[in-house]
Amino acid sequence: MVHNYPKSPTYDGLHPFVGRKSLVVSEAGVWAKQRKAFNPGFQYQFLKDLVPVFTAKTQLLCDR
């Protein structure tokens, strides 16, 4: 069973920052298509390899 719940109206405030076609604000079929395209980037192995990069960048922000 698939449920497609509408996004909160508060997402409308994100349009100036992410655009109207962003995965963050898209819904239903459009969201599913975008998510399928981006899905490989969310695989565990890919993200695991990026942890050192995330850590280094976070440390730079914290040092400021």
N, CA, C and O atoms as a CHARMM CRD file, in Angstrom:
* protein
*
  256
    1    1 MET  N      0.83800  -1.16700   0.00000 PROA 1      0.00000
    2    1 MET  CA     0.00000   0.00000   0.00000 PROA 1      0.00000
    3    1 MET  C      0.89500   1.24700   0.00000 PROA 1      0.00000
    4    1 MET  O      1.85100   1.33900   0.77000 PROA 1      0.00000
    5    2 VAL  N      0.57500   2.17700  -0.85500 PROA 2      0.00000
    6    2 VAL  CA     1.33700   3.41300  -0.95400 PROA 2      0.00000
    7    2 VAL  C      0.45600   4.57400  -0.52900 PROA 2      0.00000
    8    2 VAL  O     -0.67900   4.71200  -0.98700 PROA 2      0.00000
    9    3 HSD  N      0.99000   5.39700   0.34500 PROA 3      0.00000
   10    3 HSD  CA     0.27600   6.59900   0.78000 PROA 3      0.00000
   11    3 HSD  C      1.02000   7.81400   0.25300 PROA 3      0.00000
   12    3 HSD  O      2.23200   7.92900   0.43100 PROA 3      0.00000
   13    4 ASN  N      0.31600   8.70200  -0.38100 PROA 4      0.00000
   14    4 ASN  CA     0.89600   9.96000  -0.84200 PROA 4      0.00000
   15    4 ASN  C      0.28000  11.09200  -0.03900 PROA 4      0.00000
   16    4 ASN  O     -0.79400  11.59400  -0.37000 PROA 4      0.00000
   17    5 TYR  N      0.96900  11.48500   1.01300 PROA 5      0.00000
   18    5 TYR  CA     0.48100  12.56500   1.85100 PROA 5      0.00000
   19    5 TYR  C      0.99000  13.88900   1.31300 PROA 5      0.00000
   20    5 TYR  O      2.15700  13.99100   0.93400 PROA 5      0.00000
   21    6 PRO  N      0.14300  14.90200   1.27000 PROA 6      0.00000
   22    6 PRO  CA     0.60200  16.21000   0.77400 PROA 6      0.00000
   23    6 PRO  C      1.59900  16.82800   1.76200 PROA 6      0.00000
   24    6 PRO  O      1.53500  16.59000   2.96800 PROA 6      0.00000
   25    7 LYS  N      2.49600  17.60600   1.22900 PROA 7      0.00000
   26    7 LYS  CA     3.46000  18.29400   2.08500 PROA 7      0.00000
   27    7 LYS  C      2.77900  19.46000   2.78000 PROA 7      0.00000
   28    7 LYS  O      1.78100  20.00100   2.30400 PROA 7      0.00000
   29    8 SER  N      3.33300  19.82100   3.89200 PROA 8      0.00000
   30    8 SER  CA     2.80500  20.93000   4.67700 PROA 8      0.00000
   31    8 SER  C      2.91100  22.23900   3.89000 PROA 8      0.00000
   32    8 SER  O      3.85500  22.42000   3.12100 PROA 8      0.00000
   33    9 PRO  N      1.96400  23.14300   4.07300 PROA 9      0.00000
   34    9 PRO  CA     2.06300  24.45700   3.41200 PROA 9      0.00000
   35    9 PRO  C      3.31600  25.23000   3.82700 PROA 9      0.00000
   36    9 PRO  O      3.71700  26.16700   3.13600 PROA 9      0.00000
   37   10 THR  N      3.93200  24.85500   4.93100 PROA 10     0.00000
   38   10 THR  CA     5.15300  25.55100   5.34200 PROA 10     0.00000
   39   10 THR  C      6.29400  25.35100   4.34600 PROA 10     0.00000
   40   10 THR  O      7.24400  26.13300   4.32800 PROA 10     0.00000
   41   11 TYR  N      6.20700  24.31300   3.52200 PROA 11     0.00000
   42   11 TYR  CA     7.23000  24.09200   2.49800 PROA 11     0.00000
   43   11 TYR  C      7.21900  25.20500   1.44800 PROA 11     0.00000
   44   11 TYR  O      8.22800  25.43800   0.78200 PROA 11     0.00000
   45   12 ASP  N      6.09300  25.88700   1.29800 PROA 12     0.00000
   46   12 ASP  CA     6.00600  26.97700   0.32500 PROA 12     0.00000
   47   12 ASP  C      7.05300  28.05500   0.60600 PROA 12     0.00000
   48   12 ASP  O      7.53600  28.71100  -0.31800 PROA 12     0.00000
   49   13 GLY  N      7.39800  28.23500   1.86600 PROA 13     0.00000
   50   13 GLY  CA     8.40000  29.23400   2.22900 PROA 13     0.00000
   51   13 GLY  C      9.80000  28.87500   1.76600 PROA 13     0.00000
   52   13 GLY  O     10.69500  29.72000   1.78500 PROA 13     0.00000
   53   14 LEU  N     10.00000  27.62500   1.34900 PROA 14     0.00000
   54   14 LEU  CA    11.31800  27.19800   0.87400 PROA 14     0.00000
   55   14 LEU  C     11.56000  27.51100  -0.59600 PROA 14     0.00000
   56   14 LEU  O     12.70200  27.47600  -1.05400 PROA 14     0.00000
   57   15 HSD  N     10.50900  27.81400  -1.33400 PROA 15     0.00000
   58   15 HSD  CA    10.64800  28.05400  -2.77700 PROA 15     0.00000
   59   15 HSD  C     11.74000  29.06600  -3.13100 PROA 15     0.00000
   60   15 HSD  O     12.49900  28.82100  -4.06900 PROA 15     0.00000
   61   16 PRO  N     11.85000  30.18600  -2.42600 PROA 16     0.00000
   62   16 PRO  CA    12.91900  31.12900  -2.78600 PROA 16     0.00000
   63   16 PRO  C     14.32700  30.55300  -2.62000 PROA 16     0.00000
   64   16 PRO  O     15.27200  31.01700  -3.25800 PROA 16     0.00000
   65   17 PHE  N     14.46000  29.55000  -1.76600 PROA 17     0.00000
   66   17 PHE  CA    15.77400  28.99200  -1.47800 PROA 17     0.00000
   67   17 PHE  C     16.11200  27.76500  -2.32400 PROA 17     0.00000
   68   17 PHE  O     17.26300  27.58000  -2.72000 PROA 17     0.00000
   69   18 VAL  N     15.11200  26.93000  -2.59900 PROA 18     0.00000
   70   18 VAL  CA    15.38300  25.66900  -3.30600 PROA 18     0.00000
   71   18 VAL  C     14.72300  25.59700  -4.67400 PROA 18     0.00000
   72   18 VAL  O     14.97600  24.65800  -5.42800 PROA 18     0.00000
   73   19 GLY  N     13.88900  26.56100  -5.00600 PROA 19     0.00000
   74   19 GLY  CA    13.18100  26.55200  -6.27600 PROA 19     0.00000
   75   19 GLY  C     11.88600  25.75900  -6.19300 PROA 19     0.00000
   76   19 GLY  O     11.64400  25.05300  -5.21400 PROA 19     0.00000
   77   20 ARG  N     11.06700  25.87500  -7.20500 PROA 20     0.00000
   78   20 ARG  CA     9.76200  25.22000  -7.20600 PROA 20     0.00000
   79   20 ARG  C      9.81200  23.78900  -7.73700 PROA 20     0.00000
   80   20 ARG  O      8.83200  23.05400  -7.61200 PROA 20     0.00000
   81   21 LYS  N     10.93400  23.38100  -8.32500 PROA 21     0.00000
   82   21 LYS  CA    11.04600  22.03800  -8.89000 PROA 21     0.00000
   83   21 LYS  C     11.97300  21.14900  -8.06900 PROA 21     0.00000
   84   21 LYS  O     12.36400  20.07400  -8.52400 PROA 21     0.00000
   85   22 SER  N     12.32400  21.58200  -6.88000 PROA 22     0.00000
   86   22 SER  CA    13.25000  20.84200  -6.03400 PROA 22     0.00000
   87   22 SER  C     12.61300  19.57400  -5.48400 PROA 22     0.00000
   88   22 SER  O     11.40100  19.52000  -5.27000 PROA 22     0.00000
   89   23 LEU  N     13.42400  18.56700  -5.25900 PROA 23     0.00000
   90   23 LEU  CA    12.99400  17.33600  -4.61900 PROA 23     0.00000
   91   23 LEU  C     12.39400  17.62800  -3.24600 PROA 23     0.00000
   92   23 LEU  O     11.48300  16.92800  -2.80200 PROA 23     0.00000
   93   24 VAL  N     12.89500  18.64300  -2.58400 PROA 24     0.00000
   94   24 VAL  CA    12.43200  18.99800  -1.24400 PROA 24     0.00000
   95   24 VAL  C     10.96100  19.40500  -1.25100 PROA 24     0.00000
   96   24 VAL  O     10.23300  19.09100  -0.31000 PROA 24     0.00000
   97   25 VAL  N     10.51900  20.08900  -2.28400 PROA 25     0.00000
   98   25 VAL  CA     9.15100  20.60700  -2.29800 PROA 25     0.00000
   99   25 VAL  C      8.22100  19.90300  -3.27900 PROA 25     0.00000
  100   25 VAL  O      7.01900  20.17000  -3.28300 PROA 25     0.00000
  101   26 SER  N      8.74800  19.01600  -4.10500 PROA 26     0.00000
  102   26 SER  CA     7.89200  18.32400  -5.06800 PROA 26     0.00000
  103   26 SER  C      7.04800  17.26300  -4.37000 PROA 26     0.00000
  104   26 SER  O      7.35500  16.84900  -3.25200 PROA 26     0.00000
  105   27 GLU  N      5.98300  16.82800  -5.04000 PROA 27     0.00000
  106   27 GLU  CA     5.06000  15.87200  -4.43400 PROA 27     0.00000
  107   27 GLU  C      4.70000  14.76000  -5.41200 PROA 27     0.00000
  108   27 GLU  O      4.89000  14.88000  -6.62200 PROA 27     0.00000
  109   28 ALA  N      4.17800  13.68000  -4.85100 PROA 28     0.00000
  110   28 ALA  CA     3.58600  12.53500  -5.55700 PROA 28     0.00000
  111   28 ALA  C      4.48200  12.01600  -6.67500 PROA 28     0.00000
  112   28 ALA  O      5.63700  11.66800  -6.43100 PROA 28     0.00000
  113   29 GLY  N      3.96000  11.96000  -7.90400 PROA 29     0.00000
  114   29 GLY  CA     4.67300  11.36900  -9.02900 PROA 29     0.00000
  115   29 GLY  C      5.96300  12.09400  -9.37400 PROA 29     0.00000
  116   29 GLY  O      6.96200  11.46500  -9.72300 PROA 29     0.00000
  117   30 VAL  N      5.93900  13.41500  -9.27600 PROA 30     0.00000
  118   30 VAL  CA     7.14700  14.20000  -9.56700 PROA 30     0.00000
  119   30 VAL  C      8.22100  13.86200  -8.54000 PROA 30     0.00000
  120   30 VAL  O      9.38100  13.65400  -8.89500 PROA 30     0.00000
  121   31 TRP  N      7.83200  13.80600  -7.25900 PROA 31     0.00000
  122   31 TRP  CA     8.77600  13.45900  -6.19800 PROA 31     0.00000
  123   31 TRP  C      9.35500  12.06000  -6.42600 PROA 31     0.00000
  124   31 TRP  O     10.56200  11.85500  -6.29700 PROA 31     0.00000
  125   32 ALA  N      8.49100  11.10300  -6.76600 PROA 32     0.00000
  126   32 ALA  CA     8.93100   9.72100  -6.96200 PROA 32     0.00000
  127   32 ALA  C      9.95800   9.63100  -8.09200 PROA 32     0.00000
  128   32 ALA  O     10.94700   8.90800  -7.97200 PROA 32     0.00000
  129   33 LYS  N      9.73300  10.35100  -9.17600 PROA 33     0.00000
  130   33 LYS  CA    10.66700  10.35700 -10.30500 PROA 33     0.00000
  131   33 LYS  C     12.01000  10.96100  -9.90800 PROA 33     0.00000
  132   33 LYS  O     13.06800  10.42600 -10.23900 PROA 33     0.00000
  133   34 GLN  N     11.95200  12.08500  -9.19300 PROA 34     0.00000
  134   34 GLN  CA    13.18100  12.73500  -8.75300 PROA 34     0.00000
  135   34 GLN  C     13.93500  11.86100  -7.75600 PROA 34     0.00000
  136   34 GLN  O     15.15700  11.73300  -7.83400 PROA 34     0.00000
  137   35 ARG  N     13.20600  11.26300  -6.82300 PROA 35     0.00000
  138   35 ARG  CA    13.83300  10.42000  -5.80200 PROA 35     0.00000
  139   35 ARG  C     14.51800   9.21000  -6.44600 PROA 35     0.00000
  140   35 ARG  O     15.60700   8.81800  -6.02700 PROA 35     0.00000
  141   36 LYS  N     13.88900   8.62800  -7.45200 PROA 36     0.00000
  142   36 LYS  CA    14.47900   7.48900  -8.15100 PROA 36     0.00000
  143   36 LYS  C     15.81200   7.88300  -8.80000 PROA 36     0.00000
  144   36 LYS  O     16.76800   7.10700  -8.78900 PROA 36     0.00000
  145   37 ALA  N     15.86400   9.08500  -9.35800 PROA 37     0.00000
  146   37 ALA  CA    17.09100   9.56300  -9.99100 PROA 37     0.00000
  147   37 ALA  C     18.20300   9.80600  -8.96400 PROA 37     0.00000
  148   37 ALA  O     19.37600   9.55800  -9.24400 PROA 37     0.00000
  149   38 PHE  N     17.82700  10.29300  -7.77600 PROA 38     0.00000
  150   38 PHE  CA    18.80900  10.61200  -6.74200 PROA 38     0.00000
  151   38 PHE  C     19.12800   9.43000  -5.83700 PROA 38     0.00000
  152   38 PHE  O     20.10800   9.47800  -5.09400 PROA 38     0.00000
  153   39 ASN  N     18.33000   8.37900  -5.88100 PROA 39     0.00000
  154   39 ASN  CA    18.45800   7.26900  -4.95000 PROA 39     0.00000
  155   39 ASN  C     19.86500   6.67400  -4.84900 PROA 39     0.00000
  156   39 ASN  O     20.28600   6.35300  -3.73800 PROA 39     0.00000
  157   40 PRO  N     20.61500   6.50900  -5.94300 PROA 40     0.00000
  158   40 PRO  CA    21.97100   5.94600  -5.80300 PROA 40     0.00000
  159   40 PRO  C     22.86000   6.76800  -4.86500 PROA 40     0.00000
  160   40 PRO  O     23.74700   6.21500  -4.21500 PROA 40     0.00000
  161   41 GLY  N     22.63600   8.04100  -4.79300 PROA 41     0.00000
  162   41 GLY  CA    23.43900   8.89600  -3.92000 PROA 41     0.00000
  163   41 GLY  C     23.14400   8.71500  -2.44600 PROA 41     0.00000
  164   41 GLY  O     23.87700   9.22800  -1.60100 PROA 41     0.00000
  165   42 PHE  N     22.08000   7.99300  -2.12300 PROA 42     0.00000
  166   42 PHE  CA    21.70600   7.75700  -0.73000 PROA 42     0.00000
  167   42 PHE  C     22.08500   6.35100  -0.25700 PROA 42     0.00000
  168   42 PHE  O     21.71100   5.95400   0.84700 PROA 42     0.00000
  169   43 GLN  N     22.80900   5.60400  -1.06500 PROA 43     0.00000
  170   43 GLN  CA    23.21000   4.25600  -0.67300 PROA 43     0.00000
  171   43 GLN  C     24.25900   4.31900   0.43100 PROA 43     0.00000
  172   43 GLN  O     25.10100   5.21600   0.46600 PROA 43     0.00000
  173   44 TYR  N     24.18400   3.35100   1.32500 PROA 44     0.00000
  174   44 TYR  CA    25.06600   3.31100   2.49300 PROA 44     0.00000
  175   44 TYR  C     26.54100   3.45000   2.10900 PROA 44     0.00000
  176   44 TYR  O     27.25400   4.26700   2.69200 PROA 44     0.00000
  177   45 GLN  N     26.99400   2.67700   1.15700 PROA 45     0.00000
  178   45 GLN  CA    28.41600   2.68900   0.80700 PROA 45     0.00000
  179   45 GLN  C     28.86100   4.06300   0.32000 PROA 45     0.00000
  180   45 GLN  O     29.94200   4.53200   0.67600 PROA 45     0.00000
  181   46 PHE  N     28.04200   4.69700  -0.48100 PROA 46     0.00000
  182   46 PHE  CA    28.37700   6.02600  -0.99000 PROA 46     0.00000
  183   46 PHE  C     28.45700   7.03600   0.15200 PROA 46     0.00000
  184   46 PHE  O     29.41100   7.81000   0.23500 PROA 46     0.00000
  185   47 LEU  N     27.45300   7.02800   1.03300 PROA 47     0.00000
  186   47 LEU  CA    27.44200   7.97000   2.15100 PROA 47     0.00000
  187   47 LEU  C     28.56800   7.68600   3.14300 PROA 47     0.00000
  188   47 LEU  O     29.16500   8.61600   3.68500 PROA 47     0.00000
  189   48 LYS  N     28.86100   6.40800   3.38200 PROA 48     0.00000
  190   48 LYS  CA    29.92900   6.03100   4.30900 PROA 48     0.00000
  191   48 LYS  C     31.27000   6.61100   3.85400 PROA 48     0.00000
  192   48 LYS  O     32.06900   7.06800   4.67100 PROA 48     0.00000
  193   49 ASP  N     31.49800   6.58600   2.56600 PROA 49     0.00000
  194   49 ASP  CA    32.74600   7.12100   2.02800 PROA 49     0.00000
  195   49 ASP  C     32.84800   8.63800   2.17700 PROA 49     0.00000
  196   49 ASP  O     33.94500   9.19500   2.13600 PROA 49     0.00000
  197   50 LEU  N     31.72000   9.29800   2.34900 PROA 50     0.00000
  198   50 LEU  CA    31.71600  10.75500   2.48300 PROA 50     0.00000
  199   50 LEU  C     31.82700  11.24100   3.92500 PROA 50     0.00000
  200   50 LEU  O     31.98600  12.44000   4.15600 PROA 50     0.00000
  201   51 VAL  N     31.74800  10.34200   4.89000 PROA 51     0.00000
  202   51 VAL  CA    31.80300  10.74500   6.29500 PROA 51     0.00000
  203   51 VAL  C     33.04300  11.58300   6.60900 PROA 51     0.00000
  204   51 VAL  O     32.91400  12.59400   7.30000 PROA 51     0.00000
  205   52 PRO  N     34.23700  11.21600   6.13900 PROA 52     0.00000
  206   52 PRO  CA    35.40100  12.07100   6.42600 PROA 52     0.00000
  207   52 PRO  C     35.25000  13.49400   5.86500 PROA 52     0.00000
  208   52 PRO  O     35.70100  14.45700   6.48600 PROA 52     0.00000
  209   53 VAL  N     34.62900  13.62100   4.71600 PROA 53     0.00000
  210   53 VAL  CA    34.40300  14.94800   4.12300 PROA 53     0.00000
  211   53 VAL  C     33.42400  15.73500   4.99100 PROA 53     0.00000
  212   53 VAL  O     33.67300  16.89600   5.31600 PROA 53     0.00000
  213   54 PHE  N     32.30700  15.09900   5.36600 PROA 54     0.00000
  214   54 PHE  CA    31.31400  15.76300   6.23000 PROA 54     0.00000
  215   54 PHE  C     31.96000  16.19600   7.54700 PROA 54     0.00000
  216   54 PHE  O     31.71600  17.29900   8.03500 PROA 54     0.00000
  217   55 THR  N     32.77500  15.32600   8.10800 PROA 55     0.00000
  218   55 THR  CA    33.43100  15.61600   9.38300 PROA 55     0.00000
  219   55 THR  C     34.37200  16.81500   9.25200 PROA 55     0.00000
  220   55 THR  O     34.36300  17.71300  10.09400 PROA 55     0.00000
  221   56 ALA  N     35.16700  16.82200   8.21100 PROA 56     0.00000
  222   56 ALA  CA    36.12100  17.92500   8.00700 PROA 56     0.00000
  223   56 ALA  C     35.40800  19.25400   7.81400 PROA 56     0.00000
  224   56 ALA  O     35.81300  20.26800   8.38300 PROA 56     0.00000
  225   57 LYS  N     34.35200  19.25300   7.01700 PROA 57     0.00000
  226   57 LYS  CA    33.60100  20.49300   6.77000 PROA 57     0.00000
  227   57 LYS  C     32.90600  20.97700   8.02700 PROA 57     0.00000
  228   57 LYS  O     32.86200  22.17700   8.29800 PROA 57     0.00000
  229   58 THR  N     32.36000  20.03900   8.79700 PROA 58     0.00000
  230   58 THR  CA    31.70000  20.40200  10.05500 PROA 58     0.00000
  231   58 THR  C     32.70800  20.99200  11.02600 PROA 58     0.00000
  232   58 THR  O     32.41500  21.96300  11.72200 PROA 58     0.00000
  233   59 GLN  N     33.88900  20.40600  11.07000 PROA 59     0.00000
  234   59 GLN  CA    34.92800  20.92200  11.96600 PROA 59     0.00000
  235   59 GLN  C     35.30800  22.35300  11.58400 PROA 59     0.00000
  236   59 GLN  O     35.51300  23.19400  12.45900 PROA 59     0.00000
  237   60 LEU  N     35.40100  22.63000  10.29000 PROA 60     0.00000
  238   60 LEU  CA    35.69700  24.00200   9.84800 PROA 60     0.00000
  239   60 LEU  C     34.64200  24.97800  10.33500 PROA 60     0.00000
  240   60 LEU  O     34.96400  26.07000  10.80100 PROA 60     0.00000
  241   61 LEU  N     33.37200  24.58100  10.22500 PROA 61     0.00000
  242   61 LEU  CA    32.29800  25.45500  10.68800 PROA 61     0.00000
  243   61 LEU  C     32.36000  25.66400  12.20000 PROA 61     0.00000
  244   61 LEU  O     32.15600  26.77500  12.68800 PROA 61     0.00000
  245   62 CYS  N     32.63900  24.60700  12.92500 PROA 62     0.00000
  246   62 CYS  CA    32.71900  24.70600  14.38800 PROA 62     0.00000
  247   62 CYS  C     33.89800  25.56200  14.83900 PROA 62     0.00000
  248   62 CYS  O     33.81500  26.25600  15.85200 PROA 62     0.00000
  249   63 ASP  N     34.98500  25.51200  14.09300 PROA 63     0.00000
  250   63 ASP  CA    36.17000  26.29700  14.44000 PROA 63     0.00000
  251   63 ASP  C     35.94300  27.79500  14.24300 PROA 63     0.00000
  252   63 ASP  O     36.64900  28.61000  14.83700 PROA 63     0.00000
  253   64 ARG  N     34.99000  28.15500  13.43600 PROA 64     0.00000
  254   64 ARG  CA    34.70400  29.57200  13.20200 PROA 64     0.00000
  255   64 ARG  C     33.99600  30.09300  14.40100 PROA 64     0.00000
  256   64 ARG  O     33.64500  31.27200  14.44700 PROA 64     0.00000
